[in-house]
């Protein structure tokens, strides 16, 4: 059963989106990514994934992407 998660990615380098896309392509659980809002400071993404959120977090960490909740908002950080 697919699930959706809304995520904020802060843009601090010019290649953040390209790097994120390259790494996310290696995560089998992610089915699709939709850009909800985009400006010069951040991008709001809606990610369609399969499975449980814990498994998604683990798979992203394997790609050196940290997914965590800050307040009410999920955020991604590329390391």
C-alpha positions as a Python dict, from the first residue, in 0.01 Angstrom:
ca = {
    (1, 'X'): (0, 0, 0),
    (2, 'X'): (156, 333, -99),
    (3, 'X'): (192, 614, 152),
    (4, 'X'): (278, 981, 112),
    (5, 'X'): (504, 1206, 317),
    (6, 'X'): (551, 1583, 282),
    (7, 'X'): (913, 1690, 325),
    (8, 'X'): (1101, 2018, 335),
    (9, 'X'): (1450, 2038, 182),
    (10, 'X'): (1651, 2352, 253),
    (11, 'X'): (1855, 2464, -43),
    (12, 'X'): (2204, 2561, 68),
    (13, 'X'): (2400, 2442, -235),
    (14, 'X'): (2324, 2472, -604),
    (15, 'X'): (2331, 2097, -659),
    (16, 'X'): (2108, 1986, -366),
    (17, 'X'): (1818, 1879, -587),
    (18, 'X'): (2038, 1700, -839),
    (19, 'X'): (2227, 1519, -563),
    (20, 'X'): (1903, 1428, -386),
    (21, 'X'): (1753, 1291, -706),
    (22, 'X'): (2062, 1081, -778),
    (23, 'X'): (2057, 928, -432),
    (24, 'X'): (1680, 876, -414),
    (25, 'X'): (1689, 683, -742),
    (26, 'X'): (1881, 416, -547),
    (27, 'X'): (1600, 377, -289),
    (28, 'X'): (1360, 104, -403),
    (29, 'X'): (1087, 203, -155),
    (30, 'X'): (1030, 544, -319),
    (31, 'X'): (779, 526, -602),
    (32, 'X'): (755, 893, -704),
    (33, 'X'): (846, 1248, -599),
    (34, 'X'): (629, 1554, -653),
    (35, 'X'): (745, 1915, -608),
    (36, 'X'): (477, 2102, -413),
    (37, 'X'): (649, 2439, -361),
    (38, 'X'): (983, 2577, -473),
    (39, 'X'): (1172, 2898, -393),
    (40, 'X'): (1532, 3009, -339),
    (41, 'X'): (1543, 2888, 25),
    (42, 'X'): (1365, 2552, 26),
    (43, 'X'): (1164, 2295, -168),
    (44, 'X'): (854, 2118, -37),
    (45, 'X'): (835, 1765, -175),
    (46, 'X'): (565, 1502, -160),
    (47, 'X'): (715, 1155, -170),
    (48, 'X'): (514, 845, -253),
    (49, 'X'): (672, 542, -90),
    (50, 'X'): (596, 179, -23),
    (51, 'X'): (629, 15, 318),
    (52, 'X'): (674, 162, 664),
    (53, 'X'): (830, 496, 752),
    (54, 'X'): (1100, 327, 965),
    (55, 'X'): (1216, 125, 666),
    (56, 'X'): (1218, 439, 448),
    (57, 'X'): (1432, 625, 704),
    (58, 'X'): (1675, 330, 711),
    (59, 'X'): (1699, 314, 330),
    (60, 'X'): (1758, 691, 308),
    (61, 'X'): (2032, 671, 572),
    (62, 'X'): (2205, 409, 355),
    (63, 'X'): (2215, 678, 83),
    (64, 'X'): (2347, 937, 335),
    (65, 'X'): (2017, 1124, 353),
    (66, 'X'): (1880, 1209, 697),
    (67, 'X'): (1501, 1222, 731),
    (68, 'X'): (1372, 1356, 1061),
    (69, 'X'): (1081, 1547, 1202),
    (70, 'X'): (1139, 1903, 1326),
    (71, 'X'): (828, 2034, 1498),
    (72, 'X'): (544, 1942, 1264),
    (73, 'X'): (754, 1922, 947),
    (74, 'X'): (959, 1636, 806),
    (75, 'X'): (1293, 1755, 672),
    (76, 'X'): (1569, 1604, 461),
    (77, 'X'): (1939, 1668, 497),
    (78, 'X'): (2202, 1541, 256),
    (79, 'X'): (2528, 1445, 425),
}
